[in-house]
Amino acid sequence: MSHLSTHLSPERIKHLRKENGWSQELLAKASGLSLRTIQRAEKDGNSSAETQLALAAAFDISPQELFPVSSTPEVNWKRKNIMQSFVALMVVVGAIVMLFMLGGQLEYFMDWASALFLILLMYSGTVVAFGSHGFVKSITGLGYLFANDISHSPATDFLAEIYKKQIQFIYGGAFIGLLIGVISIHSNYTNIDEKFTVHAAYAVCLLVVLYAAIVAEVLLRPLATKLSSRELATRFD
């Protein structure tokens, strides 16, 4: 099986060798390669196709697993794909805005404090779970929403996992916000004179759930699905 690059990952080879408890000499015997070839592969990753196949057979893995893993998904940016995804997103956003207008004035659906709370909770959860590296990746990865030709790789799996967790974080934040709002309403119920005020207060509580659903179902879930379905899609190409 060929690979575009002839440079293996020296760190990967060393890790696999030590994981098996082998010295360089033992790896040379197990793979049928010379000691010098093993030393060269562990030093700079230089190798031939035969060396790659021999090492993969010795470690009982596929040759692709010996190569460096890119931290960035491989994407073929096409203007047509970008425009299709952009138009689809605008249609969804337009439909949501129309529903807002049918439900009343747009001001009824504006609560910047709730929106800011959800965003901060979601991204703080991302930092705790995936570190600052995962946080940055989740921001820059939003651009992949407008790409269709994304090659499956560990990088796409990592991004998909981040977005799946962010969906949980943002719905968790919505649940917390809703609970706080309901507790606040019932704690001050005796001070509320009009039923209209109670209804308006509950409406504000529900806004945090609405925001979470929009972010999760319009942005995060489609993006996570796009990234995680690449492996399945390649089987039918």
N, C-alpha and C positions, 0 to 999 in steps of 0.2 A: 504494500500500500504506500503510495507516494505522498509526500507532504511538500508544500510550497517552500518551506524553510529546511535547510540542512543543519541548522544549529539547534541542538537539544538544550534542555535546561540542566546545567551542571548541578544545581541545587536539588533538582528533582531526582537525578540519577544517584547522587550521594544519599539522599533520604531513603530511596528504595533499597539501595545496597545495605545501608545500616539497619533498616527495618528488617531485612532478612538475616542480619547478623553476619554478613559477608565482608571479607577483605577485598581489595581490588583484585588480588590473585584468584580468589574463589569466584568472583564475578566473571573474570576472564575465562575460567574453566567452564562455568555454567553456561556462558553464552557462546563459547567457542571462538572468542576473540583474543587478540594478543593483549598483554598487560599494557603495552604502550598505547593501544587504541582506547582502552578503558581510561587511562590517565589523561589522554587528550580530550576525551569526551567530558570528563569531570572537571577539566581545567577551563576549556573555552566552549564546550558544546559542539565542536566540529565533528561531523560524522557523515558517513555515506548512507545510502538507503539500506545496504546490507547490514551495517552496524545498527541502524535503528530497528530493523526487524529482529536481529539477534538479541538485542537488549530487551525488546518487548517480549520476546518468547521466554527469555530467562526470568523476567519478572512476572510473566503471565498476565500481561496487560496489553492494551492496544497501543500501537506506535504513537498515536496522537497524545497519549497521556505523558509522553516523555518530553513534550515541547512546552516552552514557556506559555503561560496562560495570560492572555491580554485582559487588562482590567476594564477595557472599553469595548462594548459590543461593536461588531462589524456591521455597518449600515451602508446601503447603497442609496444615497439621497437622490430621489427623482422628483422633478418638478410636478409631474402628474400625480404621484402619490401624495406629495405634500399638499397639493391643492385639493385632492379628494378628501383627505383627512380634515383639512381646514374647513371645507364646505360642510362636511358632516357634523363637525363640532359646532359650527355656527348655526346649523339647523336645530340642533339640540338646545343650544343656548337661547335661540329665538323662540323655540316652543316654550321654554321655561318662563321667559319674560312675558310671553302672551298669557300664560296661565296666571302670572302675577297680576297682570292688568285686568284679567277677567275676575280675579279675586278681590280687586279693589285698587286703591292707590298704591303706587310702588313704595311709598314711604312706610306702608304697613309692614313691608317685608325687609326693612333695613334695620339692622342692629349690629353696629360695628364692634361693639364690645364682645358679643357672642362669637362673631366671626374671628376676631383676634384671639380669643380664648382657645378656640378649636385649633387654629393654625399653630399657636405656640405649644399647645399640649401635644399635637401630632408630631411636630418636629423635635420637641424635647424628648419624647418617647423614642424617636428615631435615633437621636444621639446616644441615649442610654443603651439601646439595643444593638446599634450597629457602629457607634462611634462617630466622630466627626467626618471620617471618610465616607460612611454610609449616608450621612446627612447631605454632604456635597453631591454624592452620586444621585441621590433622590431628587435634588434640585435640577441638576444638569440633565438627568434622564427624562424629564418631562418633555423634552424636545422630541423624543422617540415616538410620542403620540402622533406625530405627523409623518412617520416613516413606516413603510410596509415591508421592505426587503431587509429584514434583520436576521443575521445569521445566528443560529443557536450556539451558545457557548456558556461556560461557567459565569461569565459576566452578565449575560441575560438572566440566568437563573438567580444570581445574587440580587439584581435589580427587581426582578419579579417578586422575590421574597420580601424585599423592603416594602414594596407597594402593598402587598397583601397584609403585612403587619400594620402599615399606616392606615389601612381601612379599619382594622380593629381598633387602633389608637383613636381615630377620629370618631368612631361610633361610641367608644368608651367615653370620650370627652363629652359627646352629646348626652349620654346617659347621666354623667355627673352633673352637667349643666341643667338638665331637666329636673333632676332630683333637688338640686339647690333651689331652683325656681319654685318648685312645688312646696318645699319646706318653708320657703320665705313667705309664700302666699298664705299658707295655713297658719303660720306663726303670727301673721298680722291680720288674720281674718276678721277679728272683732273690730279692727280699726277701719275696715272697708265698708263704706255705706251703700254703694251701689253695685248691683250685679254686673253692670257693664264694665266696671273697673276690674272685677274679678275675671271676666271673660278676656279682657284686654291683657291682663297679667298672664293668663294661661297661654294666650297667643304668643306673647314674647318668649315664654318658656319653650314653646314648640318650634320657634325659629331656629334654635340651636340644633334641633334634630333635622330640620329642613336643610340647613347649611351642610351638615355632615353628609346627608344623603346625596346632595348635589355634587360635592367634592368627591365622595367615594364612588358614586355610580356613573358620573360623567367623565371624571378624569382618572382616578386611581384604578378602578377595576378594569376598564377597557385597556389601560396601559399594562397592567399586570397580566391580563389575558393574552395580549399581543406578544409580550416577552416570553411567557411560559409556554405558549402554543407553538413556538418556532420548531422545537424538536419534533413534535407530532406532524407539523406541516411538511417538513423535509421528507418524511416517509412516503408522501403521496405526490411529491414533485416529479 
